[in-house]
Amino acid sequence: MEMKTRINQELRNRAPEEMTQLVIDNCRCVNGEIEGLNDTFKKLEFLSMINVELSSLARLPNLNKLRKLELSNNRISGGLEVLAEKCPNLTHLNLSGNKIKDLSALEALQNLKNLKSLDLFNCEITTLEDYRESIFELLQQITYLDGFDQEDNEAPDSGAEDDEDGDEDDEEEDEAGPPEGYEEEEEEDEDEEEDEAGSELGEGEEEVGLSYLMREEIQDEEDDDDYVEGEEEEEDEEEEEEELNEMEARKLPDTEFKTMILRMLKGLNENFKDI
């Protein structure tokens, strides 16, 4: 896909003036020059043109707000002076995998006063003796070369910094805890719930206990009735045995014995009627 077509595709019906980032990697430029990119992209802060067969920056438009420029894996060997003219506020420049061979090709970058980070990985210049010392001496405004400073401290990752900031915010929120009065309100709510549950349970227990006692009382009365009836029957039987024993002991005549028997039977009938 040609660069001009790719730029139109990345716009996605947006106006160039609204764009702050533009990534057109792996497309193809005509004759090694930029095409389709013009001064209307005036708000652009990040531009990536990786592996687009670019060999010249002569047609780079004015991008005064541009901060980061990715140009790795192209064919650029010089002509970097245009960067100071068109992108004066550039802070990060990646020229890895280009045709940069000597220090003279980088002298134009001295005019980029805000440049802090420069990448030259896989460029022929990295094979020079005292390469890093020479670059830091030539471009004294930069802090990081190929991701490390002069003391070999690695450059911070912007994404990691954002994550750390987010973690710090979370820790501060955890330390701050809930707003004042929140815990007290929560405890009061719990106490109220326990009181309600206790009152409901108490009422239920009272009802169950009352009904149970009433049933017990009824059952006891029934048992007492059974006991009284059985006791009366036992007493009658004992009386009958005693009378029989007395008659037998006295050896009453048959008539008297019969009369006694009739009287006993009559008494039993009366007792049963009463019951």
RAMOPE-V803542 format. One record per residue. SS is DSSP state (~ for helix, > for strand, _ for the rest). PSI is psi in whole degrees, -180 to 180 (999 if undefined). Layout:
ss: (SS | SS)
psi: (PSI | PSI)
This chain:
ss: (_ | > | ~ | ~ | ~ | ~ | ~ | ~ | ~ | ~ | ~ | _ | _ | _ | _ | ~ | ~ | ~ | _ | _ | > | > | > | _ | _ | _ | _ | > | _ | ~ | ~ | ~ | _ | _ | _ | _ | _ | _ | _ | _ | _ | _ | _ | _ | _ | > | > | > | _ | _ | _ | _ | _ | _ | _ | _ | _ | _ | _ | _ | _ | _ | _ | _ | _ | _ | _ | > | > | > | _ | _ | _ | _ | _ | _ | _ | _ | _ | _ | ~ | ~ | ~ | ~ | ~ | ~ | _ | _ | _ | _ | _ | > | > | > | _ | _ | _ | _ | _ | _ | _ | _ | ~ | ~ | ~ | ~ | ~ | ~ | ~ | ~ | ~ | _ | _ | _ | _ | _ | > | > | > | _ | _ | _ | _ | ~ | ~ | ~ | ~ | _ | _ | _ | ~ | ~ | ~ | ~ | ~ | ~ | ~ | ~ | _ | _ | _ | _ | _ | > | > | _ | _ | > | _ | _ | _ | _ | _ | > | _ | _ | _ | ~ | ~ | ~ | ~ | ~ | ~ | ~ | ~ | ~ | ~ | ~ | ~ | ~ | ~ | ~ | ~ | ~ | ~ | ~ | _ | _ | _ | _ | _ | ~ | ~ | ~ | ~ | ~ | ~ | ~ | ~ | ~ | ~ | ~ | ~ | ~ | ~ | ~ | ~ | ~ | ~ | ~ | ~ | ~ | ~ | ~ | ~ | ~ | ~ | ~ | ~ | ~ | ~ | ~ | ~ | ~ | ~ | ~ | ~ | ~ | ~ | ~ | ~ | ~ | ~ | ~ | ~ | ~ | ~ | ~ | ~ | ~ | ~ | ~ | ~ | ~ | ~ | ~ | ~ | ~ | ~ | ~ | ~ | ~ | ~ | ~ | ~ | ~ | ~ | ~ | ~ | ~ | _ | _ | _ | ~ | ~ | ~ | ~ | ~ | ~ | ~ | ~ | ~ | ~ | ~ | ~ | ~ | ~ | ~ | ~ | ~ | ~ | ~ | ~ | ~ | _)
psi: (134 | 155 | -42 | -44 | -40 | -39 | -45 | -36 | -40 | -23 | -40 | 54 | 17 | 152 | 143 | -31 | -19 | -13 | 132 | -18 | 144 | 122 | 116 | 43 | 151 | 22 | -169 | 125 | 154 | 128 | 25 | 17 | 159 | 138 | 146 | -6 | 125 | -174 | -11 | -16 | 52 | -17 | 5 | 128 | -23 | 127 | 126 | 121 | 66 | 133 | 58 | 14 | 33 | 132 | -11 | 142 | 15 | -30 | 19 | 128 | 174 | 118 | 76 | -25 | 2 | 130 | -37 | 132 | 119 | 116 | 26 | 156 | 48 | -160 | 27 | 129 | -13 | -160 | 27 | -7 | -24 | -25 | -42 | -29 | -43 | -25 | 66 | -19 | 20 | 133 | -28 | 128 | 125 | 112 | 22 | 142 | 24 | -169 | 31 | 119 | -32 | 172 | -29 | -29 | -19 | -5 | -33 | -20 | -9 | -23 | -7 | 86 | -24 | 2 | 125 | -28 | 130 | 131 | 129 | 27 | 143 | 21 | 150 | -27 | -23 | -12 | -6 | 150 | 141 | 40 | -52 | -45 | -38 | -40 | -45 | -32 | -38 | -45 | 80 | -14 | -18 | 150 | -36 | 134 | 121 | 37 | 3 | 149 | -173 | -24 | 16 | 28 | 131 | 143 | 141 | 147 | 125 | -37 | -40 | -37 | -41 | -40 | -41 | -41 | -42 | -40 | -40 | -40 | -41 | -41 | -41 | -40 | -39 | -42 | -37 | -35 | -175 | 158 | 156 | 141 | -14 | -46 | -40 | -43 | -41 | -41 | -40 | -42 | -41 | -41 | -42 | -42 | -40 | -40 | -43 | -44 | -39 | -42 | -41 | -42 | -40 | -44 | -44 | -42 | -37 | -44 | -43 | -42 | -41 | -47 | -36 | -44 | -40 | -42 | -39 | -41 | -44 | -44 | -39 | -40 | -41 | -41 | -37 | -40 | -44 | -39 | -41 | -46 | -44 | -36 | -40 | -41 | -41 | -40 | -41 | -43 | -39 | -40 | -41 | -43 | -39 | -43 | -41 | -42 | -41 | -45 | -38 | -35 | -38 | -14 | 59 | 154 | 167 | -38 | -45 | -38 | -42 | -42 | -42 | -41 | -42 | -40 | -41 | -44 | -40 | -43 | -40 | -41 | -43 | -41 | -43 | -36 | -40 | -36 | 999)
